Amino acid sequence: MSDTEHSGRPWAFSTWLSVVSLTFGSFALISSELLPMAVLTPMAADLGVTDGAAGQAVTLTALFAGLAAPSVALIVGRLDRKLINLILCLLVIASNIAVALTSDYIVLLAARMLLGIAIGGFFALAGATVVRLVSIEDMGKGMSIVFIGLSAGLVVAPALSTVIGDAFGWRAAFMAAAGAGLFALLLQAICLPSVPATSATSLPSLFGLLKRRNVRAGLVVGLLFFGGEVCGFTFMRPYLETNGGLDATAIAPVLLVLGLASLLGSAIAGVFADRVLRQGFGATFMVLAVATAGLLSLGTSYVAVLVFAAAWGLAIGAGPVMTQTWMGRSAPDQLEGVGGLFLAVIQFGVTLGAIAGGIAVDSYGTSAPLYVTAGCAVLATVLIATQRTPDVVSQTSASALAPAE
């Protein structure tokens, strides 16, 4: 079946299940990545290290995810992508169990490196896997479902991990994350069909992607988005406390609204990504710019804070789906290579955003990081406006992108 024949038809139930199995994979991965933040203090005390040293469990995971993302596509060759996904789930399980059982800080860091490899590999291959399950024309819808797991992890995981950690100890929280990985493994083993690779990524082809204008634009936009979003969100609470006059009790609902809105943004982004990619892509960052500007001028209106936080959440939920779809449409013949570059840019953007936010808040006050976010969103909007919409599928790669049956 070709993409043209497949596109526009309702998905079969088995197709839904296969994509949803990847959703649970993304949930397990992001939950595991963020878990140390929820149990940082007791974990550090138990291991006999400082809070700062314990926090490097997150930094190291992000670093290895960024390194693994472009590397995995080069290493796995033509191995069945179902097998690769199952192996990555096993890494998630092994990493969390190792952390839960160890009393050695070095072993903990090594286990978190394994998790980083799993994260980099999963998201580098996700776009290509989704396209093989559905079609290039339905990539946006497929990726929106996969990224719902990521958004849900961002909303649910920290709070749930804190509750589990307080009730049963921080090690139990990591065992619960291992359980999430096991559930994803079983679901993918049952529901994910064989996904044979259509080609292997080579180093020359990886570098060749940088010669494509839309790929370069997508990478720059991704850097602006993830860097700007992390810069502002990291210091959102200090800003709301200092400039919004809110206490912790009032801030909690704001963050909840933002998180729930990000879930909605992930869910609806696929429709716009598949139908009006360039316009939806640009609108996403325009909404982020307007929401940030609104927060910067809100004064002490709590209703305004909630409204603009919801708009912010919609944008950051839709952003990854839009960016991933743009990158996939820009290189339909090199989906795994472009997925690896995309993930590397995410991790690089997150690192730069955190650094820029820290410098900005220390030098210019709590509102400065939000100005960085707004500036990045405006630049991304302008850049997208200067690009042409990538073709849905190239003539040379249409047969290679036919959905897996």
Salt bridges, closest charged atoms under 4 A:
ASP46 OD2 - ARG171 NH2 3.16
GLU241 OE2 - ARG237 NE 2.97
ASP274 OD1 - ARG329 NH2 3.45
ASP333 OD1 - ARG212 NH1 2.89
GLU336 OE1 - ARG81 NH2 2.44
